[in-house]
Amino acid sequence: MPFCAVKPILQVQDVRKQYANHTALDGVSLEVPEGSIFGLLGPNGAGKTSLIRIITQITGPDGGQILFRGEPLNPSHIGQIGYLPEERGLYKKMKVGEQLLYLAQLKGLSKADATTKIKKWLERFDIKTWADKNVEDLSKGMQQKVQFIATVLHDPALLILDEPFSGFDPINANLLKDEILRLRSEGTSIIFSTHRMESVEEMCDHIALINRSQKVLDGRVSDVRNAYRSQIYEVEGRGHLMITHPDFEELEQSKRENEHFRVLVKLHAGAKPNDLLRYLIGAGQVEVQAFREQIPSINEIFIRRVRETHPDYVPETDSLPA
Amino acid sequence: MSKIWLIAQREYLTRVRKKSFIIMSLLGPLITAAIFAVPVIIATMSDSGKVVAVADAGGLFTDKLPEAKDDISFTRVSADLPTAKAAFKKAKYDALLYVPKLDMANPNGFQVFSRKGLGMSLQRDIEQTVENAVEAQRLKKAGIDQALLNTMKADVDLQTISLSDDGERSSSTGVSTGVAYVCGFLIYMFIFIYGIQIMRGVMEEKTNRIVEVVISSVKPFELMMGKVLGIAGVGFTQLALWIVLSFGIMSAVTGSISPEKIAQKRVEQVNAAAGSTATVQAKETRKEGNEIIQALKSADINVALVAACFLFYFLGGYLFYGALFGAIGSAVDSETDTQQFMMPVTMPLVLTFVVSQAVLTTNPNGQVAVWMSMIPFTSPIAMMMRLPFGGVPMWQLAVSMLLLIAGFLGTIWLAGRIYRVGILMYGKKVTYGELSKWLFYKG
């Protein structure tokens, strides 16, 4: 992962979008670095799709601007962007090959160029025999593969995937993940938009959290995690553990079974993990078998961040990890 | 522009390759041919050889039985009613006519017996025969010769001539009306069939969820226009196929079922059955056929003008309404929701066609007709129904065409505004208020 300053492929600057009776985007700014996977995260209805539709030039912003590789976004960029919408589908009565050719030509590819690329992709997914099949004769999983090929056929520099895993079965989801990682290694920049944050956090280099039309947090995933370290440690071991020190607070989720214990301990007042370890060993009553920091998930960070700004916030049930 | 072309191409090819298109293309001319051929065929087949037994107790037909006519022949049976009834039951007569003893001043008491009830036409024919016979008897009594009477009958046809600045032109109202209806009906049908195809196509893209994939590559307006133009191509192809195939089939049909052949067939039939005056009829049929051809030749219709205008209004009307149908398709989620929007859009079309007889063909240059042929909502049909009658001033035609062009540019703009919002709107019942808001949404 490059640490040097990477030029952004996309800069969103103070973008606003107003619909008849609600504000979809309220001054959102963010930067997508070139060659990275960028997670655009937030609950349903936060404004992710509105932002993506502006980036893909389906709609225009009411205010602010978007730069693509430094230039104001314009129709000449359409061929460099690939978009897999959340609402997606194919013409049912059209043959796979014809359909891919049509969609590629709409992106500006020549017929000859598109034909060779279609062949390459069908071979990569090992589905060459499908080219002459009607889409309606394919299974859902097969259609998803065709859909993905249609998105990447024109070798976009920026790939935007809106809820990419929704509707994908686990096998195709894995295939999709591998392809996405491969595309990144070839230099494609990818924007992931999803409300299921746990599904993409391991893949993302950068994230931006959006809630109620506003960006609430963004940055490198590692930086965000560091900023939101929980100071909670999980300790596993044998013996009768009693924590009485004021700097260490045992949390409720702890488990004890006979001699075994697994407890969560929060550090207060600048205490360091080594202090806790020393205290546990110094008491002499217990044998420590495992000691690890509880790393907050992006989802937990999101909820914490939102609670800081909106104390009354109740997360939607489907934005919680299963 | 190249993208509109790509989209139009896809719309065209996928539709033209459909089985339903091929079937319609073949069926259309067959139906047309059937419309022409069926009455002829039916005429040759129906009512063949109905035999009416006559029990002539009153002596109305003493001299001779009535001549066979329209495939009805008469045969004499015993004048005694019970005997006649018995004979009727045994033999395969279609009806038994009983003529009672008559008072010529007040003839009454005729009876017709039949097995299954008489058809309307057979009953009318028998009535006619009896009336004729009674009249003939009375004439004879009054000393008037039938032949003399026949020479006094008059048969007059009016030749209509339209008197205009260009001088006298003989015209045929009947043929003009026919051409007017055919043109008007074709445009009406075309707008409906293909307008609804646009609507379905838009709805299909919306429910298939492919629309967002496509409009991330092209502007919604390009997608809509591509669809409208592609489907127009399908319509023109269908029309061309119909015309070509209709002519082919019609010439084949008229080749085999020409009036001469029908007549000949009839002669053979009738001769086999009763044998009588069929040859006269055959001649008449031939005369009728010649009259139609004559009328088509003599009717002074500016064929080039009508044909050119037909193509213009055919396309213009389609574009005007097609865009609106596209907008409807974009605003709804399912076919059942289309009703409330279809009504106001199709109303002017249906109205034009409904009033066409009262207003357009009977008074093609009246005030209402002139206005209807100007307003783009009604002009494609109304103008096409006026033109075959002639006498439409050039300035009216020019204004009507300009208004239609302005009209379809307007509806396409309007539809484009609704379309770009509608296609991304799911699961929402749309009202007119909502639609009007969409018009003013920014990009």
Interface residues (C-beta under 8 A of the other chain):
Chain A: A20 R53 T56 Q57 I58 T59 G60 D62 I78 I81 Y83 L84 P85 E87 R88 G89 L90 Y91 K92 K93 M94 Y102 L103 Q105 L106 K107 G108 Q147 A150 T151
Chain B: K3 L6 I7 R10 T14 E205 N208 R209 I210 E212 V213 V214 I215 S216 S217 V218 L424 Y426 K437 K442 G443
